[in-house]
Amino acid sequence: MTEFDTGHDTTAATPTRQPAVFIPHGGGPCFFMDWSPADAWDGLAAHLRAIPTMLPERPRAIAVISAHWEDDAVAVTSHPTPSLVFDYFGFPAHTYELSYPAPGDPALAQRIVDLVGGAGLPARLDGQRGWDHGVFVPLLVMFPDADIPVVEISLRSGLDPAEHVAIGQALAPLRDEGVLLIGSGFSYHNLRGMDPSYAEPSERFDAWLAQAMTSAPDERAEALTHWVDAPAARIAHPREEHLLPAMVIAGAAGSDPVVHTYDDHVMGIKVSGFAAGTPAAA
């Protein structure tokens, strides 16, 4: 029996509730290479480095919902020592030599499958897949020692927003088991529109997103479910896979307030991050 089984070891210390955090994960291996302008990603890197200071204690494990994995079911990595999936192209050779040797956590993976399945959603273990750059790139910045167990969770390929809020609701009990939930995506993701000429629509969508994410729980879920009606929605997200991790985090927030933890511009585009259950949200 493990700490993630429904029958917990009553002799173990009860963990402090962990936050649920949505992060913009950057562009490919952006934090580990030269860029133009040179400081393009410095603000986001500083935000990611600061996230461990927002936590009430060291997490027992980290579960990352990545924009870069879609599956018919909610799939969860279950290998004890996952490899890395270098799912970016055309970057310098050294960025394909990055390493993140954190352990996996098969018991946590099974716990996630049980929670999601118990909510009536299809879920499965994946013992072969490694961690994509939506996982290992931001974690290299946030937790560079790579000494906390990690599992990756997929999106469902239908990309249904209400379903992803429900996935977050199913995962919420993990927060009380010492698991840090991270939604790894991007609040604005239009690769053909990443320049200052798209600043105005990015600002309009970001203002809506900030209002939606920080609303009361019922209002939050309702707004996010109908995100396509937001100002400049399809300019900000021609395809919504980078927004859906925020919806999972919104669901996992439960009754906790969500706060706007990152508010900046990257290459002229407005970008945001959010968290529920951090000291700032208490």
C-alpha positions as CSV (number, residue, x, y, z in Angstrom):
1,M,0.0,0.0,0.0
2,T,1.4,3.5,-0.9
3,E,0.6,7.0,0.2
4,F,-1.6,7.3,-2.9
5,D,-3.8,4.4,-2.2
6,T,-7.2,5.1,-0.7
7,G,-6.1,3.4,2.5
8,H,-3.3,5.8,3.6
9,D,-0.7,4.9,6.1
10,T,-2.1,6.6,9.2
11,T,1.4,6.8,10.8
12,A,2.7,9.0,8.0
13,A,2.6,12.8,8.4
14,T,-0.5,14.4,6.8
15,P,0.7,16.5,3.9
16,T,-0.2,20.2,3.6
17,R,-2.6,20.9,0.8
18,Q,-0.7,21.7,-2.4
19,P,-1.7,24.3,-5.0
20,A,-3.0,23.8,-8.5
21,V,-1.0,26.0,-10.9
22,F,-1.3,26.9,-14.5
23,I,2.0,27.9,-16.2
24,P,2.9,29.2,-19.6
25,H,5.7,26.7,-20.5
26,G,7.5,28.9,-23.0
27,G,8.5,28.1,-26.6
28,G,10.3,24.8,-27.1
29,P,13.5,24.8,-25.1
30,C,13.5,28.6,-25.0
31,F,15.1,28.9,-21.5
32,F,18.2,27.0,-22.6
33,M,19.3,28.8,-25.7
34,D,20.0,32.2,-27.2
35,W,17.0,34.2,-28.3
36,S,16.3,37.5,-30.0
37,P,15.7,39.7,-28.1
38,A,18.1,38.2,-25.6
39,D,15.7,38.7,-22.6
40,A,12.6,37.5,-24.4
41,W,11.9,34.7,-21.9
42,D,13.6,36.1,-18.8
43,G,10.4,37.3,-17.1
44,L,8.7,33.9,-17.5
45,A,11.8,32.1,-16.4
46,A,11.9,34.2,-13.2
47,H,8.2,33.4,-12.6
48,L,8.8,29.6,-13.0
49,R,11.8,29.8,-10.6
50,A,9.6,31.5,-8.0
51,I,6.8,28.9,-8.0
52,P,8.6,26.6,-5.5
53,T,8.6,29.6,-3.0
54,M,4.8,29.8,-3.3
55,L,4.3,26.2,-2.1
56,P,3.5,25.4,1.6
57,E,6.0,22.6,1.6
58,R,8.0,20.4,-0.7
59,P,5.5,18.3,-2.8
60,R,5.6,14.6,-2.5
61,A,5.1,14.4,-6.2
62,I,4.2,16.5,-9.2
63,A,1.5,15.7,-11.8
64,V,1.7,17.8,-15.0
65,I,-1.1,18.1,-17.5
66,S,0.6,18.9,-20.7
67,A,-0.7,20.6,-23.8
68,H,1.6,18.3,-25.9
69,W,-0.1,15.0,-25.2
70,E,-3.6,14.0,-26.5
71,D,-5.1,10.6,-26.1
72,D,-8.6,9.1,-26.5
73,A,-8.5,8.5,-22.8
74,V,-6.9,10.4,-20.0
75,A,-3.5,8.7,-20.2
76,V,-0.9,8.8,-17.4
77,T,2.8,8.0,-17.6
78,S,3.5,5.0,-15.4
79,H,7.1,4.1,-16.1
80,P,9.3,4.3,-13.0
81,T,12.1,6.1,-15.0
82,P,10.5,7.9,-17.9
83,S,12.6,9.0,-20.9
84,L,12.3,12.5,-22.5
85,V,10.3,13.1,-25.7
86,F,12.1,15.9,-27.7
87,D,9.0,17.0,-29.5
88,Y,10.4,20.2,-30.8
89,F,12.1,20.8,-34.2
90,G,14.8,23.0,-35.6
91,F,16.4,24.0,-32.4
92,P,20.2,24.0,-31.5
93,A,21.7,20.6,-31.1
94,H,22.5,21.0,-27.4
95,T,18.7,21.4,-26.6
96,Y,18.3,17.7,-27.6
97,E,20.8,16.7,-24.9
98,L,18.8,18.2,-22.0
99,S,18.3,15.8,-19.1
100,Y,15.7,15.6,-16.4
101,P,16.3,12.4,-14.4
102,A,13.5,12.7,-11.9
103,P,11.8,9.4,-11.0
104,G,8.3,8.5,-12.2
105,D,5.6,7.3,-9.8
106,P,3.6,4.3,-10.9
107,A,1.5,4.3,-7.7
108,L,0.5,7.9,-8.3
109,A,-0.3,7.1,-11.9
110,Q,-2.6,4.4,-10.8
111,R,-4.2,6.7,-8.3
112,I,-4.9,9.2,-11.1
113,V,-6.5,6.6,-13.3
114,D,-8.7,5.5,-10.4
115,L,-9.8,9.0,-9.7
116,V,-10.5,9.9,-13.3
117,G,-12.2,6.6,-13.9
118,G,-14.3,7.0,-10.8
119,A,-15.6,10.3,-12.2
120,G,-16.9,8.4,-15.2
121,L,-14.2,9.4,-17.7
122,P,-11.9,6.9,-19.6
123,A,-8.4,6.7,-18.2
124,R,-5.4,4.4,-18.7
125,L,-1.8,3.9,-17.7
126,D,0.9,4.4,-20.3
127,G,4.0,2.5,-19.4
128,Q,6.0,3.5,-22.5
129,R,5.7,7.2,-23.1
130,G,8.2,9.6,-21.7
131,W,7.8,13.3,-20.7
132,D,7.4,15.8,-23.5
133,H,8.8,19.4,-23.4
134,G,5.6,20.7,-21.8
135,V,6.9,18.8,-18.7
136,F,10.7,18.6,-18.7
137,V,11.4,22.1,-19.9
138,P,9.5,24.1,-17.3
139,L,10.5,21.6,-14.5
140,L,14.2,22.1,-15.4
141,V,13.6,25.8,-14.5
142,M,11.2,25.2,-11.5
143,F,12.8,22.1,-9.8
144,P,16.3,21.8,-11.4
145,D,17.4,19.1,-8.9
146,A,15.0,16.6,-10.5
147,D,14.5,14.9,-7.2
148,I,10.7,14.9,-6.9
149,P,8.6,12.1,-8.6
150,V,6.8,13.2,-11.7
151,V,3.9,11.9,-13.8
152,E,2.5,13.4,-16.9
153,I,-1.3,13.4,-17.7
154,S,-2.7,13.8,-21.2
155,L,-5.5,15.9,-22.6
156,R,-8.4,14.0,-24.1
157,S,-8.4,14.3,-27.9
158,G,-11.9,15.6,-28.2
159,L,-10.7,18.8,-26.6
160,D,-14.0,19.3,-24.8
161,P,-13.7,22.2,-22.3
162,A,-16.3,21.1,-19.9
163,E,-14.8,17.6,-19.8
164,H,-11.4,19.1,-18.9
165,V,-12.9,21.1,-16.1
166,A,-14.3,17.8,-14.9
167,I,-10.9,16.1,-15.2
168,G,-9.5,18.8,-12.9
169,Q,-12.4,18.2,-10.4
170,A,-11.5,14.5,-10.4
171,L,-7.9,15.2,-9.7
172,A,-8.5,17.7,-6.9
173,P,-8.1,15.1,-4.0
174,L,-4.5,14.7,-5.0
175,R,-3.8,18.2,-3.6
176,D,-4.5,16.9,-0.1
177,E,-2.1,14.0,-0.7
178,G,0.9,16.3,-1.2
179,V,0.7,16.3,-5.0
180,L,1.4,19.6,-6.9
181,L,-0.9,19.8,-9.9
182,I,0.6,21.8,-12.8
183,G,-1.3,22.7,-16.0
184,S,1.4,23.3,-18.6
185,G,0.2,25.2,-21.7
186,F,0.1,28.8,-22.8
187,S,-2.5,31.5,-22.2
188,Y,-2.0,32.7,-25.8
189,H,-0.9,30.2,-28.5
190,N,-1.0,31.4,-32.1
191,L,2.3,30.6,-33.7
192,R,1.5,32.7,-36.7
193,G,0.7,35.7,-34.5
194,M,3.6,36.0,-32.0
195,D,4.6,39.5,-32.6
196,P,3.6,43.0,-31.4
197,S,1.0,43.4,-34.3
198,Y,-1.1,40.9,-32.3
199,A,-0.8,42.7,-29.0
200,E,-4.3,44.2,-29.1
201,P,-6.2,40.9,-29.5
202,S,-3.9,39.2,-27.1
203,E,-4.7,41.9,-24.5
204,R,-8.5,41.5,-25.1
205,F,-8.4,37.7,-24.7
206,D,-6.1,37.9,-21.7
207,A,-8.4,40.3,-19.9
208,W,-11.3,37.9,-20.4
209,L,-9.2,34.9,-19.3
210,A,-8.1,36.7,-16.1
211,Q,-11.6,37.6,-15.3
212,A,-12.9,34.0,-16.0
213,M,-10.1,32.3,-14.0
214,T,-10.5,34.5,-11.0
215,S,-14.3,34.3,-10.8
216,A,-16.2,32.3,-8.3
217,P,-16.1,28.5,-9.0
218,D,-19.4,28.1,-10.8
219,E,-18.9,31.3,-12.8
220,R,-15.4,30.2,-13.6
221,A,-16.5,26.8,-14.9
222,E,-19.3,28.3,-17.0
223,A,-17.1,31.0,-18.6
224,L,-14.3,28.6,-19.4
225,T,-16.7,26.0,-20.9
226,H,-17.8,28.7,-23.3
227,W,-14.4,30.2,-24.0
228,V,-14.9,30.4,-27.7
229,D,-17.3,33.3,-27.1
230,A,-14.5,35.3,-25.5
231,P,-13.0,38.4,-27.3
232,A,-10.4,37.3,-29.9
233,A,-10.7,33.7,-28.8
234,R,-9.8,32.1,-32.1
235,I,-7.0,34.6,-32.7
236,A,-5.5,33.7,-29.3
237,H,-6.1,30.0,-29.8
238,P,-6.7,28.7,-33.3
239,R,-6.6,25.3,-31.6
240,E,-7.3,25.1,-27.9
241,E,-4.8,22.5,-26.7
242,H,-2.7,25.0,-24.9
243,L,-5.7,26.5,-23.1
244,L,-7.2,23.3,-21.8
245,P,-4.5,22.7,-19.1
246,A,-5.9,26.0,-17.5
247,M,-9.3,24.4,-17.5
248,V,-8.1,21.4,-15.7
249,I,-6.5,23.6,-13.1
250,A,-9.7,25.6,-12.8
251,G,-11.5,22.4,-12.0
252,A,-8.9,21.2,-9.5
253,A,-9.1,24.6,-7.7
254,G,-12.5,23.6,-6.2
255,S,-13.7,26.3,-3.9
256,D,-10.2,27.9,-3.6
257,P,-9.8,31.3,-5.1
258,V,-7.7,31.5,-8.2
259,V,-5.2,34.3,-8.4
260,H,-3.4,35.9,-11.3
261,T,0.2,35.0,-10.5
262,Y,2.0,35.9,-13.8
263,D,1.1,39.0,-15.9
264,D,3.6,40.0,-18.5
265,H,4.4,40.3,-22.2
266,V,6.5,37.9,-24.3
267,M,7.6,39.3,-27.7
268,G,4.8,41.9,-27.4
269,I,2.1,39.3,-26.6
270,K,0.2,39.3,-23.3
271,V,0.8,36.1,-21.3
272,S,-0.7,35.0,-18.0
273,G,-0.3,32.4,-15.3
274,F,-2.7,31.4,-12.5
275,A,-2.8,29.5,-9.2
276,A,-5.2,28.2,-6.6
277,G,-4.2,27.5,-3.1
278,T,-0.9,29.5,-3.0
279,P,-0.2,31.7,0.0
280,A,-1.2,34.7,-2.2
281,A,-4.6,33.1,-2.7
282,A,-5.2,32.2,0.9
